[in-house]
Amino acid sequence: MIAPDLAGKVAVITGANSGIGKETAVAVAQAGAHVVVAARNPTKAAAAVTEIETRAGAQGRVEYLPLDLASFAAVHQFAAAFTDAHDRCDLLVNNAGLIQRKRSLTVDGHETQFQVNHLSHFLLTNLLLDTMQKHPGARVVNVASGAHRSARRGLDFDDLDWSRRRYRAFKVYASTKLMNILFTRAFARRHDGGQISANAVHPGWVASNFGREGDWGPLVNFGMIVAKPFALSPAKGAITSIYVAESPDVDGMTGLYFEKCKVVGPSPAALDDAAGERLWEISEKLTAG
């Protein structure tokens, strides 16, 4: 495949301070794009910027802008800072995510996985929409997961914050990954034939800090360490994200779900466009304040 040329383009990658987000940032910077590392921890982000710049060489520039997805106010602050500094956004990779063993609430009063994995990325995408529309060919890449298939019954729209049901970390996570795909498809329908495409990806099971920073406790942490040799490296896990983010082969493709750099069918629940529209309407209301 011919190496993509992203010179002059600007990319925002959430969670680019570690794991597959950082590997995606390296590849996009190597292709010549100006990469904005959107992350919460400034110390980790600064180290990531240095590493990405070193590995990318002189091809692309890298900068850090703070983003805390557990706060809608912080998402607005990021979007304002970004649009003040940049007049274009050619690529938005909604990569950051988490899974938590115990239920917690954000400052906005939402279950944390629901807000971090879906609501705040929904808000960020829409806040950057005008900037993305300025130049044709902009792409949104939503990092979902094959875990969405575990949410076989779809979403419980009466309890998206999991306040009425028994909180089970993986079930909540699976639901948010289903939301990522429903959101991708709903966004694509709204911009079909326009200047922006949106696709979702499954990176595979990746050996990274994901999950171990989610208050799992020592037993699960130990299990993840034992299983780590069987998982993909972050570099391999990022391959599909990178492919969908920059490959010319993906031009004109939108509303799709990719695994191992190929289009595959998501679960039946992920193809429920009525549910996607309902999720969109609720997400608009919840992020409008």
C-alpha positions in Angstrom: 0.0 0.0 0.0 1.3 3.5 -0.8 2.2 5.4 2.3 -0.4 8.1 3.0 0.5 11.8 2.8 -1.2 13.7 5.6 1.1 16.8 5.3 -0.8 19.9 6.3 -3.6 18.0 8.0 -4.5 18.1 11.7 -5.5 15.1 13.8 -7.1 14.9 17.2 -6.6 11.6 19.1 -8.1 11.1 22.5 -6.2 8.9 24.9 -3.0 9.3 22.7 -0.8 9.2 25.8 -0.7 5.4 25.9 -1.5 2.1 24.3 -3.1 2.0 20.8 -3.9 5.7 21.0 -0.2 6.5 21.2 0.7 4.0 18.4 -2.0 5.6 16.2 -0.6 9.0 16.9 2.9 7.9 15.9 1.6 6.5 12.6 -0.4 9.6 11.8 2.5 11.9 12.7 4.8 9.8 10.6 2.4 10.4 7.7 3.0 14.2 8.1 -0.1 15.3 10.1 0.0 17.7 13.0 -1.2 15.6 15.9 -3.0 16.8 19.0 -2.7 14.5 21.9 -6.0 14.8 23.9 -5.5 13.3 27.4 -6.2 14.0 31.0 -2.8 13.4 32.7 -0.3 16.2 31.7 2.7 14.3 32.9 1.9 11.2 30.9 0.9 13.4 27.9 4.2 15.3 28.0 6.1 12.1 27.9 4.0 10.7 25.1 4.5 13.9 23.0 8.2 13.5 23.3 8.1 9.9 22.4 5.7 10.4 19.4 7.9 13.3 18.1 11.0 11.1 18.4 9.5 8.1 16.7 7.8 10.2 14.0 10.9 12.1 13.1 10.6 15.4 11.3 7.4 14.5 9.4 4.8 15.8 11.8 4.3 18.1 14.7 2.8 17.0 18.0 1.2 19.0 20.8 -0.8 18.3 23.9 -4.2 19.8 24.9 -5.8 18.7 28.2 -9.0 16.7 27.9 -10.9 15.1 30.8 -13.8 13.1 29.3 -15.4 12.8 32.8 -16.4 16.4 32.6 -18.5 18.1 29.9 -17.0 21.4 30.9 -13.6 20.1 30.2 -14.7 18.8 26.8 -16.0 22.3 25.9 -12.7 23.8 27.1 -10.7 21.4 24.9 -12.9 22.2 21.9 -12.5 26.0 22.4 -8.8 25.7 22.8 -8.4 23.5 19.8 -10.6 25.7 17.5 -8.7 28.8 18.8 -5.4 27.3 17.7 -6.5 25.4 14.5 -8.7 26.2 11.6 -9.1 22.6 10.5 -9.6 19.1 11.9 -9.1 16.4 9.3 -9.1 13.4 11.6 -10.7 12.7 15.0 -9.9 9.4 16.6 -12.2 8.8 19.6 -9.9 6.3 21.2 -9.9 6.9 24.9 -12.0 4.6 27.1 -12.1 2.8 30.4 -13.8 0.0 32.3 -14.4 0.2 36.0 -15.1 -2.5 38.5 -17.2 -0.3 40.8 -19.9 2.1 39.7 -19.0 5.8 40.1 -20.4 9.0 38.9 -18.8 11.9 37.0 -19.0 15.5 38.0 -22.0 15.7 35.6 -23.8 13.0 37.5 -23.5 10.2 34.9 -22.1 6.7 35.3 -18.5 7.1 34.5 -18.2 4.5 31.7 -21.3 5.8 30.0 -19.9 9.4 30.0 -16.2 8.7 29.2 -16.8 6.0 26.6 -19.8 7.5 24.8 -21.3 10.8 25.9 -18.2 12.9 26.0 -17.0 11.6 22.7 -20.4 12.3 21.2 -20.1 15.9 22.6 -16.5 16.3 21.4 -17.4 15.1 17.9 -20.3 17.6 17.6 -18.3 20.5 19.0 -15.6 19.9 16.4 -18.1 19.4 13.6 -17.9 22.9 12.0 -14.1 22.7 12.0 -14.2 19.2 10.4 -16.6 20.5 7.7 -14.2 23.1 6.4 -12.2 20.7 4.4 -13.5 17.7 2.4 -12.5 14.2 3.4 -12.4 14.6 7.2 -12.7 11.3 9.1 -14.1 10.3 12.5 -12.8 7.0 13.8 -14.5 5.5 16.9 -12.6 2.8 18.7 -15.3 0.3 19.7 -14.8 -3.3 20.6 -15.9 -6.8 19.8 -17.2 -6.7 23.4 -20.3 -4.9 22.0 -21.6 -8.3 21.0 -22.1 -9.2 24.6 -24.8 -6.5 24.8 -27.1 -8.9 22.9 -30.4 -7.4 24.1 -29.4 -3.9 23.1 -29.6 -0.8 25.4 -31.9 -0.3 28.3 -33.0 3.3 27.5 -34.7 3.6 30.9 -31.4 3.0 32.7 -28.4 4.1 30.7 -26.7 5.2 33.9 -27.1 1.7 35.5 -28.7 3.1 38.6 -31.5 0.6 38.8 -29.8 -2.6 37.8 -27.0 -4.5 39.4 -23.8 -2.9 38.2 -21.6 -5.4 36.3 -18.5 -3.8 34.9 -18.1 -5.7 31.7 -21.8 -5.5 30.8 -21.7 -1.8 31.2 -18.5 -1.6 29.1 -20.2 -3.8 26.4 -23.1 -1.4 26.3 -20.9 1.6 25.8 -19.1 -0.2 23.0 -22.4 -0.9 21.4 -23.2 2.9 21.8 -20.0 3.6 19.9 -21.2 1.7 16.8 -24.8 3.0 17.0 -23.3 6.6 17.2 -21.0 5.9 14.3 -23.9 4.8 12.1 -26.2 7.6 13.2 -23.4 10.2 12.5 -22.8 8.6 9.1 -26.5 8.8 8.2 -26.5 12.5 9.0 -23.4 13.2 6.8 -23.9 10.6 4.0 -22.5 12.1 0.8 -21.0 15.0 2.7 -17.5 15.9 3.6 -17.1 13.7 6.7 -17.0 10.0 7.1 -17.4 8.0 10.3 -16.4 4.4 11.0 -15.9 2.2 14.0 -13.1 -0.3 14.7 -12.4 -3.3 16.8 -8.7 -3.3 17.8 -8.6 -6.8 19.2 -7.5 -7.8 22.7 -4.5 -5.5 23.4 -1.8 -5.8 26.0 -1.9 -2.2 27.4 -2.8 -0.4 30.7 -6.5 -0.5 29.7 -8.5 -2.2 32.4 -5.7 -2.2 34.9 -6.4 1.5 35.6 -10.1 0.9 36.2 -10.1 -0.1 39.9 -10.2 -3.9 39.2 -8.3 -5.0 42.3 -5.2 -7.2 42.6 -6.8 -10.5 41.5 -7.9 -9.2 38.1 -4.7 -7.3 37.7 -2.8 -10.5 38.3 -5.0 -12.3 35.8 -4.3 -9.7 33.1 -0.6 -10.0 33.7 -0.7 -13.7 33.3 -2.8 -13.5 30.1 -0.7 -10.6 28.7 1.6 -12.9 26.5 -1.5 -14.0 24.5 -2.7 -10.4 23.8 -1.8 -8.2 20.9 0.9 -5.5 21.4 -0.4 -1.9 21.3 1.4 -1.5 17.9 -0.5 -4.5 16.5 -3.8 -3.5 18.1 -3.5 0.0 16.5 -3.2 -1.4 13.0 -7.0 -1.2 12.2 -7.3 2.2 13.8 -4.4 3.5 11.7 -5.8 1.8 8.5 -9.2 3.4 8.9 -7.7 6.8 9.9 -5.4 7.3 7.0 -5.7 4.7 4.2 -6.9 5.9 0.8 -8.7 2.5 0.5 -11.2 3.8 3.0 -12.1 7.0 1.0 -15.9 7.2 0.6 -16.6 4.5 3.2 -18.7 5.5 6.1 -21.0 4.0 8.8 -19.0 0.7 8.8 -17.4 -1.5 11.4 -13.8 -2.7 10.8 -11.8 -5.6 12.3 -8.4 -6.6 11.1 -8.6 -3.9 8.5 -11.7 -5.4 6.9 -15.3 -4.5 7.0 -17.2 -7.0 9.1 -20.8 -7.1 10.3 -21.4 -5.9 13.9 -24.0 -7.5 16.1 -27.7 -7.3 15.2 -28.2 -4.9 18.1 -25.6 -2.6 16.5 -27.6 -2.5 13.3 -30.8 -1.3 15.1 -30.9 2.2 13.5 -34.1 3.1 15.5 -32.1 2.5 18.7 -29.3 4.6 17.2 -31.6 7.5 16.6 -33.0 7.2 20.1 -29.5 7.2 21.5 -28.6 10.2 19.5 -31.6 12.2 20.8 -30.9 11.3 24.4 -27.2 12.1 24.0 -28.1 15.5 22.6 -30.3 16.2 25.6 -27.8 14.9 28.2 -24.8 16.9 26.7 -26.8 20.1 26.0 -26.4 21.8 29.4 
